[in-house]
Amino acid sequence: MNQNPVDQAVEMLCLKGCKALWADIAFMEEGGVLPELANLDEAQRREVLAEIKSIMAVYEGSCSL
């Protein structure tokens, strides 16, 4: 199955674990571009950020930095 690049990026980032994902969110919110997202355009990177923030909202208050 050919997965869309945004979904692939979200999956790849989530594999890094909870604490790393919180750090990635903070980095991306400051305008940083993660190496894992270098092949995505700006709109796709925003979509990845929104998706991982939505996923991590479940974990608010746990394993945060």
Secondary structure, DSSP 8 states (H G I E B T S, - for coil): ----HHHHHHHHHHTT-HHHHHHHHHHHHTT---GGGTTS-HHHHHHHHHHHHHHHGGGTTSS--
